[in-house]
Amino acid sequence: MLSSDRASSWLVQSATDFYAATRYTLATPTRAIITTTVSTFAFGILILSIFPAFSYQMLTSGPSYWGYAFTSLFELLLTEEGVLGPITMAAYAIFTGVSLVNLGAQMQIADNLSARGLLTMAPGLLTAGCVSCGAGILGVLGLAGALTLIPFDIVYLRIAGIGLLVYFLAASGHPTECRWMPK
């Protein structure tokens, strides 16, 4: 069990590292644009994964249906999950963008990134979507049945995924100060 001083020190260090990791993605205009693009793409994928069959049909029907598909699914998300649904999905997408940009920077700096860093982020990237539709990124990968077996509301899964992404960012810190590599 951690003493209160050690726990406080660990919490302060984790918050500092989380801030350094998120600050890195916005430090230059290029990285900010890349982070924004990745986050926007992740948000779009998450919205479209709410109902994959509908999304596939609308996306293959032509560009004139793409806006309709996105707005319909966003409205469905808002109706089914309330305001918390879009908020958690947006936070999930933002942290996904930040995590992927940091992961890319770490992979460029380090020759072999630790599997622990990749495995910390993987579950968070896989669990978002709509359990009632059997969708989500797992559904896109053909594993929809796995989500239907989970007895939790998808908002809580998304919050858990956000927690994993935040943990990944706090554990890794600033990507140019790679902690996964032995010294």
N, C-alpha and C positions, 0 to 999 in steps of 0.2 A: 504494500500500500504506500502510496506517495504521501510525503508530508505536505502540509499546506504550502510551505515555502517552495518545495520542489514542484508541486503542482502549479503554483502561481508562476514560477519561473518557466516551466514548460509551456503554459498557456501564453505567456508573453512572447516567448520565442516562436511558438507556432503562429501567433497573430502577426509577428514581424515577418516571418517567412512567407505567410500568405500574402501580405501586403507587397513584399518584394516580388513575388511571382506574378501577381496581377499588374503591378506597376511596370514590369518588364514588357508586357504585351502592349502597353500604351506609350512606351518611352520614345518611339520614333513614329512618324506618320505612316511609314510602310507597314510596321508591325500592327499599328492600330487599324489600318485598312484590312490587313489580313485577318486579324482577330474579329473584326466586325463582319467580314465576309463569311468566315467559317461559322460564326455564331448565327448569322442570318440563314445560312444554308442548313445548319443543324435545326433551327427553329422550323424552317420549311419542311424538312424531312420528318420532324416530329409531328407536325400538323398533318402532313399527308399520311403518316403511318397510323393515324387514328382509325381510318377505315380504308385499308389497302386496296380492296377490290374496287371501291368507288374511285379512289385516286387513280388507279391504273386505267380505268375506263375513261375518266375525264382527261388524263394526261395524254392518252393515245388518240383521243378524239381531235386533238389539235390545240394550238395556242389560244384560240378564242374561249376555250373551256377552262384554262388553267386558273384564271382569277376566280371563276365560279367555284371550282373545286376547293381552292384555298379558303375563300370566304365561307363557304358552306360548312367545311370542316371546323373552321375557327368558331363559327356560330354553334355547331354541335358541341364543341369542347366547352364553350361558355354556358350552354344550356345544361349539359350533364354535370359539370364540375363547379359551376359558379365562377367567381372571379379568381378563386385560388388556382383553378386549372391553368388559365393562361399565364398567371404570375409564376407558378412553379415551372411551367414549360419554358417561359422566357429565361428564367434564372438558370434552368438546366442547360438551355442552349448557350447562354453567355458563358457559363463555367466550362462547358464543353469546348467552346472556341478558345478560351484562355488556356485550358489544359492542353489542347492539341497544339497550339502555338508554342507553349513551353516545352511540350514533349518533342516537337520538331527541333527546337533550339538545343535541347539536351542531346538529342540523337546526333546533331551536327557536331556538337562539342565532344561528346564521349564516343569512343569507338564501339563500346558495347554497353548499352544501358541495362541496368539491372532488371531482371524479370519482375522483381517486386514493384518497381515503379509502374510498369505496364499493367500488372495484374491489379494494382490498386485502382486504376482508372477503368479497366474493362467492365466490371459489373455495372458501374454507373452509366456507361455508354449504351448498355444493352436493355435497360429496363425503363422504357417510357412508351406510352401509348394508351390504349383503352382496353382494359380486361374484358369488358362486356362484348366488345367486337372481336376479341381474340387477336388484337393487333399489337402494334408496337414495333420497335426495331427487331425484336426477337421474331415477331410475326413475319416481317419482311424476309428474315433469314429462314423461314420455314419452321420455326419453333413456337408457333402460336399456342399449342397445347400447354407449354411450360408456364405461360402467364395465366392461363385459366385455372391452373392448379393452385396458384398462390391466393390465399384467402384474404388478401388485403386490398384496400382501395388503391387505385393506381396513383392517386395524389401522394399517398404515403410512400409508395415505391419511388416516385420521382423525388420526393424529399430525401429519401435514403440515398438515392443516386447523387443528389446535390451534395449530401454529406460526404460521400465518397470522393467526389471531385474536389471539394474543399479540403478534405484530408490529403489528397494527392498534392494539391498546390502547397499546403502548409508543410508537408513532409519534404517536398522537393525544393521549395524556396526559389531563389533566383537561379535561372537555368545556367548561367555562366559559372556558378559556384556549385558544381555538380557534387552532391553528397553520396551518390550511389556508387561512385568509383572509389576503390580503396586508395588510400594515400600512400 
